[in-house]
Amino acid sequence: MTQTAAPIGVFDSGVGGLTVLRALRAALPDADFVYLGDTARLPYGTKSAATVARYSLQCAAALRARGIGALVVACNTASASALDALRAAHPDLPVEGVVEPGAAAAVAASRTRRIAVIATEGTIAGGAYQRAIHAHAADARVVARACPLFVALAEEGWTDGAIAEAIARRYVEDLFDGPQPPDTLVLGCTHFPVLAGAIAAVLPPAVRIVDSAATTAAAVAARIGAHRGAPGAAPVSGGGTVRWLATDGAARFAHIGSRFLGARIAADEVEIVDL
Amino acid sequence: MTQTAAPIGVFDSGVGGLTVLRALRAALPDADFVYLGDTARLPYGTKSAATVARYSLQCAAALRARGIGALVVACNTASASALDALRAAHPDLPVEGVVEPGAAAAVAASRTRRIAVIATEGTIAGGAYQRAIHAHAADARVVARACPLFVALAEEGWTDGAIAEAIARRYVEDLFDGPQPPDTLVLGCTHFPVLAGAIAAVLPPAVRIVDSAATTAAAVAARIGAHRGAPGAAPVSGGGTVRWLATDGAARFAHIGSRFLGARIAADEVEIVDL
């Protein structure tokens, strides 16, 4: 009988992290997942770092209680504010966030070391992307902007067309003014990949877009996959299942989440948990 | 010595209720207020009715602990979902919401009894405005639409211009198509009054806008003022002060809240409370 590996826990403030889960499933098709969306307390992006860290520890505890063998923080705000606290609280668990791999991908993509980052208010104010980019390239010049309306726009599903492009233009266009504009734009919020088309439409054509969700999920999957394949570790041999948890609103989670996951989530499969 | 009346407690999920507080202060300039913004858990508009009721009871308890003599639920979503529970839990306290006065004002304003309501997802899905309007005018025809992006738009401060009007057009224009369109539009979310100009710009010119925040605050102030002036009640003779409470993010509450209040809130005067 094949030994079944422990599932990988993934949490986000809501549905945005499903863009990361989607990439994780593609990278680790045999792994089982438990996804927790803290929908009762979303958004994290406007909350203080201390509050986001407290909520993240509660999410991690709820996932550990369901037997996870690794944890992915599929939320830029939580990755920016809570990763150290999560690793300290769970020293025996591999814990990966999305900011560090996103920053590494941006530095790899940029030829001029001029990088723009867009994210939520909390992520930008905390400066985590700026620090992570500078850790890879001390001479990088980083411009950063909070784009909170993108979150609501993505959840509403108005992901292309004139309104999405007008909002994208207002948020990002002037970041690329000036004689030496950035050549790379990091989508530092897991909501933003669904808006990538509208954002690209208002950028100078040479700018590379680094999708924090997709590019970092690949790195995360590689690290966790390597850990799970370590001597003595259980093989990755689950059934590719996902168990869905949310803290509020199963119907809304399933409806909007399906758009971010790119596959249907059934509302009656979403378990509501109280953190 | 003049006896000081107990302050009036006002709560909202965040800053939107400050449009109600602004009107209340104008109507009761001598009253003292304690305003609680549940900023750690905003928005309420996307959450389930049960969760909103639970949060509302916690807000009310926190305000009672600060000695309030009356309670105003300055949030349409909470008024729609939690008013009965709040009145049951506090039978000795006058508790007023914003939905019932807003519905009464809409029926008074409409000549054709065709009324459109825009609000958050939670308020629309719960049907509270539809029921409240029909209680006043059983033959009224009500069309309702959730406009969640308006909340983020108002908080971002993009309250006029091409983007605000394009979003308003997409949300409300088709509600007024057809041979017998509504003649009245209810702004059923306390965030929406700051967008009234952009919304009006895309409406047929004869449509009357009922500002749920302003028109209902007048009714609320009249009722609470009458109660406070009842025989044996303490006179309204405070200093017109406001004590600020929030559950997260004093700086953000003060910064964005000042726009909704129409007056400056100092971040160091905002007390952070844990519910």
Boltz contact constraints between the chains, C-beta under 6 A:
constraints:
  - contact:
      token1: [A, 40]
      token2: [B, 51]
      max_distance: 6.0
  - contact:
      token1: [A, 41]
      token2: [B, 41]
      max_distance: 6.0
  - contact:
      token1: [A, 47]
      token2: [B, 248]
      max_distance: 6.0
  - contact:
      token1: [A, 48]
      token2: [B, 248]
      max_distance: 6.0
  - contact:
      token1: [A, 48]
      token2: [B, 249]
      max_distance: 6.0
  - contact:
      token1: [A, 51]
      token2: [B, 40]
      max_distance: 6.0
  - contact:
      token1: [A, 51]
      token2: [B, 248]
      max_distance: 6.0
  - contact:
      token1: [A, 149]
      token2: [B, 152]
      max_distance: 6.0
  - contact:
      token1: [A, 149]
      token2: [B, 156]
      max_distance: 6.0
  - contact:
      token1: [A, 152]
      token2: [B, 149]
      max_distance: 6.0
  - contact:
      token1: [A, 152]
      token2: [B, 152]
      max_distance: 6.0
  - contact:
      token1: [A, 156]
      token2: [B, 149]
      max_distance: 6.0
  - contact:
      token1: [A, 163]
      token2: [B, 166]
      max_distance: 6.0
  - contact:
      token1: [A, 163]
      token2: [B, 167]
      max_distance: 6.0
  - contact:
      token1: [A, 166]
      token2: [B, 163]
      max_distance: 6.0
  - contact:
      token1: [A, 167]
      token2: [B, 163]
      max_distance: 6.0
  - contact:
      token1: [A, 248]
      token2: [B, 47]
      max_distance: 6.0
  - contact:
      token1: [A, 248]
      token2: [B, 48]
      max_distance: 6.0
  - contact:
      token1: [A, 248]
      token2: [B, 51]
      max_distance: 6.0
  - contact:
      token1: [A, 249]
      token2: [B, 48]
      max_distance: 6.0
